[in-house]
């Protein structure tokens, strides 16, 4: 059994716990990651520390060290846009291939109210995990950056 901790608008992490989660994601997302400031914003959104629809942060532990993290943000929409977006998922670099990511994905699907979307780079090996737990590719995302 994987030990987990769930954080949301009602049960928030301490300042140190939050900082540990941010550092974990920044260090373990590797080439698929974002700047620390973006990770911090996604977590603040999930915890409703900023104006948002909320969401949750699910953290797994192995021997009292973080082994994986998922950040899910609620979109405030339904049907035409999924109710949730899985913003980040990462497992510890040295603990990959042990089922932690799959466990976190399944638990996140169970916890989320409504459908979930996620973005994944075509060459990201995690794509196969997402497909195994039921995600499918419906669109090609295109962005215009101002």
N, C-alpha and C positions, 0 to 999 in steps of 0.2 A: 504494500500500500504506500502510495506517495503522499507525503505530508504536504498540505497546501494551506494557504492563507488567502482569504478573499477580502479585498478592499473595495469600498464604494463610498457613496456620499454619506452613508450612515455609519460605516466602520472604516475610519481613515487610518493610514499608517502614521507612525511617529515621523518626525522630521528625518531621523537617521534611517528608518526603514525605507522611506520614500527615496532618499538619496542613494541608498544601496540598490534599489530597483532601477533607478535611472542609470547609475554606473554599470550595473549588470547588463542592461540593454545596450548601452553605448559600447561596451567592450565585447559583447557576444553577437550582436547583429552583423558585425564585420562589414563586408562590402555591400550588404543589403541594408545598412543602417542609415540613420539620419543624424544631423547635429544634435548635441545634448539638449539644446534649447527646444527643439521640436519634440523630442521624447518627453521632456518635462511638461510641455503644453498638452500633449496627448493624455498624460497621466492626470494633470490638473483638470482637464475636461472630464475624464472618467469619474473623478472624485468630486466634481462640481465645485472646485475651488475657483473656477471662473464661470461665467454665465454659459450654461450648456444643458444638454438633455441628460448628461451623466453617462454611466457605463460601469465598468468594473476593471480591476486589476487582479489577476490570479497569479499567485507566486507559489512555486513548488520548492521544497527543500530536501536536501540530502545531507545528513550529518550536520544540521543547523546552518548549512551554506545554501545560498540560492542555486537551484539546479535548472530552473526555467521560469519564464514570465510571459504572460499574455496580457495585452491591453485591448479592451473592447470599448468603443465609443458608441453610444446610441445616437442615431441620426435625427430622430424626431419625425421621421417619415414612415410610410407604410405602403406596401404593394409595389408601386412603381420604382421605389428606391428601398432597398432592405432597411429594416429597422436598426440594424447594427453594422458597424464596420470593425473588423478585426484589424487594428492598427499595427500592432507589433506582437510577434511571438519569437522567442529565442530560447534555446537550451544552452547550458554551459558547454563551452568548446570541448571540454574533456569528458563530457557525459552524453554525447550524442550517440544515437543508435541503441539507446536503452529503453525506449518507449516513453520517455518523458514528454516529448513533443506531442505524440499521439494522445497520451493521457490528457494533457492540457487542452488540446483541440476538442476532444470529446466532452470534457468538463465544461469548456466555454460554450459549446453548442447547447449543452444541458442548461446552463445558467442564463443564457441570453433570452430575452423576451422577443421572439420573432426571428426573422431571417437574418443571415449574416453575409456580408460581402467582405472580400479582402483583395488586396492587390499583391501580385507576385511577379517578379522578374521571370521571363521565359526560361532562363538558364539556372534558376534557383532550384537546387535539389529538393527543397521542402515542398515544391509543387506536387510531387508525387504523394507526399503525406496528405496534403489537402484533398487530392483526388480520392485517396483511400477512405477518408472520413466523409465523403459525399459532396465535396465542392466540385463545381463544373465551371468551365469557362464560357461565359455568355457573351462577353464583349471584348473588344480591344479598346483599352483606355487611351484616349488622346487628350493632351493638355495644351492649352495656350497660356504661357507664362508672361505676365506683364512686368 
